[in-house]
Amino acid sequence: PEDTRLTRAFSGRAGRSLATEYVAAAAAPDAPAPAPYPVQRGLTQAMREAAAKTGDLARMQAWAGQAAGLAQAVSAGEVLGGIWRGVEETLG
């Protein structure tokens, strides 16, 4: 949870995001309050699209759960293989 933060900076609705530079700047005491949804989403659209094209995580909408730091970098095949093995064990 230390690397995530609740924010309305991207859409105007609360969501848990990685604690990026943009999220921190939007939470600064002197930052303007975000506009309501969906206005804020429209205001940040160009920034989010540009960030996605260039891989700029600092300005990208990077939603993450509270346990995001526990995630492992594994392929989809490995995840599905593990699920399948669990199903086989359960069904015996």
C-alpha positions in Angstrom: 0.0 0.0 0.0 3.0 2.3 0.4 3.5 2.6 -3.3 -0.2 3.2 -4.2 -2.5 6.1 -3.4 -6.2 6.8 -3.7 -6.7 9.6 -6.3 -9.3 11.4 -8.3 -6.6 12.9 -10.5 -7.3 10.8 -13.7 -11.1 10.5 -13.9 -12.7 12.5 -11.1 -13.7 9.3 -9.4 -11.7 7.7 -6.6 -9.3 4.9 -7.7 -6.1 3.3 -6.3 -3.2 4.2 -8.5 0.6 3.6 -8.4 2.1 6.6 -6.5 3.5 8.3 -9.7 4.8 11.9 -10.1 1.5 13.0 -11.5 -0.5 11.5 -8.7 1.8 13.1 -6.1 1.6 16.5 -7.9 -2.2 16.3 -8.0 -2.3 15.6 -4.3 -0.1 18.6 -3.4 -1.7 21.1 -1.0 -1.6 23.8 -3.7 -2.9 21.7 -6.5 -6.4 22.4 -7.8 -9.2 20.0 -6.9 -10.0 17.5 -9.7 -13.0 18.2 -11.8 -16.0 15.9 -11.4 -16.3 12.7 -13.5 -16.3 12.6 -16.5 -14.9 16.1 -17.0 -11.6 15.2 -15.3 -11.3 12.2 -17.5 -11.6 14.4 -20.5 -9.1 16.9 -19.1 -6.4 14.1 -18.7 -7.2 12.2 -21.9 -4.4 13.7 -24.0 -1.8 13.2 -21.2 -2.9 9.6 -20.6 -2.8 8.8 -24.3 0.6 10.3 -24.8 2.0 8.5 -21.8 0.7 5.2 -23.1 2.3 5.7 -26.5 5.7 6.6 -24.9 5.6 4.2 -21.9 5.7 7.2 -19.5 4.5 5.5 -16.3 4.7 8.8 -14.4 1.7 10.3 -16.3 -0.1 7.1 -17.2 -3.3 5.9 -15.5 -1.8 3.0 -13.6 -4.5 1.5 -11.5 -3.2 -0.9 -8.9 -4.7 -2.8 -5.9 -3.4 -2.3 -2.4 -1.3 -5.4 -2.8 0.3 -4.4 -6.1 3.8 -4.9 -4.7 3.1 -8.6 -4.2 2.5 -9.2 -7.9 4.9 -11.5 -9.7 6.1 -11.0 -13.3 5.0 -14.3 -14.9 3.5 -15.1 -18.3 -0.2 -15.7 -18.8 0.7 -19.3 -19.7 2.3 -19.8 -16.3 -0.7 -18.4 -14.5 -3.2 -20.5 -16.5 -1.0 -23.6 -16.1 -1.1 -23.1 -12.3 -4.8 -22.7 -12.3 -5.2 -25.8 -14.5 -3.0 -27.8 -12.2 -5.1 -26.7 -9.2 -8.3 -27.7 -11.0 -6.8 -31.1 -11.8 -5.8 -31.6 -8.1 -9.2 -30.5 -6.9 -11.1 -32.8 -9.3 -8.6 -35.6 -8.7 
